[in-house]
């Protein structure tokens, strides 16, 4: 009976400049907040 290797799902990207997904998510959240703030108050 052959043993099958379980492939782990890699959701990371080789192009990511961040060391962790959590840091990437936090930066994206902060940038989205800044953009929304700018659009709301500048318009």
Backbone bond lengths (Angstrom), bond angles and torsions (degrees), N, CA, C in turn:
res aa  C-N    CA-C-N  psi(-1)  N-CA   C-N-CA  omega(-1)  CA-C   N-CA-C  phi
1 X - - - 1.452 - - 1.534 109.02 -
2 X 1.324 116.20 125.81 1.457 120.99 -178.63 1.525 110.95 -82.24
3 X 1.316 114.70 140.80 1.464 119.61 175.16 1.528 108.67 -91.88
4 X 1.308 115.33 130.79 1.458 119.43 179.76 1.525 109.63 -94.85
5 X 1.327 114.92 137.22 1.456 119.03 175.98 1.523 109.33 -77.83
6 X 1.300 114.97 137.11 1.457 119.92 177.23 1.514 107.67 -90.40
7 X 1.315 115.56 119.94 1.460 120.36 -179.65 1.523 108.80 -83.47
8 X 1.311 115.95 126.61 1.457 119.16 177.64 1.524 108.71 -83.65
9 X 1.291 114.72 147.36 1.457 121.11 -178.36 1.516 108.92 -85.38
10 X 1.318 117.02 118.50 1.454 122.46 179.49 1.518 108.60 -102.32
11 X 1.326 116.42 105.21 1.456 119.10 -178.37 1.518 112.44 -92.75
12 X 1.318 117.14 0.50 1.451 121.02 179.05 1.517 111.05 -78.50
13 X 1.299 115.22 166.12 1.455 120.97 179.59 1.520 109.43 -118.39
14 X 1.300 116.47 143.58 1.461 120.57 177.62 1.519 110.69 -70.51
15 X 1.327 116.98 -17.39 1.459 121.03 -177.98 1.523 113.09 -91.92
16 X 1.319 117.48 -1.60 1.451 120.91 -177.39 1.529 111.05 -68.56
17 X 1.331 115.87 136.19 1.466 120.01 178.84 1.523 111.02 -94.81
18 X 1.326 117.24 -0.91 1.450 120.98 -178.00 1.524 110.20 -100.97
19 X 1.331 114.79 151.46 1.467 119.29 -177.56 1.520 112.03 -81.60
20 X 1.332 117.75 -20.28 1.462 119.35 -179.02 1.524 110.54 -144.16
21 X 1.323 114.87 157.21 1.469 120.13 179.12 1.522 110.71 -67.38
22 X 1.340 116.58 -35.29 1.461 120.06 -179.09 1.533 110.98 -63.27
23 X 1.326 116.89 -42.17 1.464 121.19 179.19 1.529 110.01 -65.65
24 X 1.319 116.78 -41.01 1.459 121.29 178.75 1.529 110.69 -62.53
25 X 1.339 116.86 -42.82 1.460 121.28 179.16 1.526 111.67 -64.59
26 X 1.335 117.16 -40.24 1.460 120.67 -179.95 1.530 111.41 -66.27
27 X 1.333 116.97 -42.35 1.463 120.23 177.93 1.525 110.29 -62.98
28 X 1.330 117.38 -42.44 1.473 121.07 178.90 1.525 110.81 -63.18
29 X 1.335 117.07 -39.93 1.461 121.08 178.91 1.524 111.15 -65.40
30 X 1.326 117.30 -42.98 1.461 121.54 179.50 1.533 110.61 -65.16
31 X 1.324 117.10 -43.83 1.469 119.98 178.97 1.531 111.61 -64.48
32 X 1.320 116.85 -38.48 1.467 120.06 177.69 1.524 110.67 -65.18
33 X 1.333 117.35 -39.37 1.457 121.33 178.23 1.530 110.79 -64.65
34 X 1.323 116.86 -43.80 1.467 121.19 179.03 1.527 110.39 -62.80
35 X 1.314 116.82 -42.83 1.465 120.69 179.27 1.531 111.17 -63.96
36 X 1.334 116.90 -44.87 1.465 120.39 179.20 1.531 110.63 -63.91
37 X 1.330 117.10 -41.26 1.453 122.38 178.36 1.532 110.59 -60.85
38 X 1.340 116.40 -44.24 1.458 121.41 -179.20 1.530 111.03 -65.85
39 X 1.306 116.99 -43.01 1.463 120.35 -179.84 1.529 111.13 -65.71
40 X 1.318 116.99 -39.90 1.467 121.51 -177.79 1.522 111.26 -67.83
41 X 1.329 118.20 -43.93 1.451 120.65 -172.86 1.520 114.65 -92.51
42 X 1.318 118.52 -24.14 1.458 120.55 -179.25 1.533 111.01 -82.44
43 X 1.293 116.24 -32.12 1.479 120.54 -178.08 1.470 110.91 -68.73
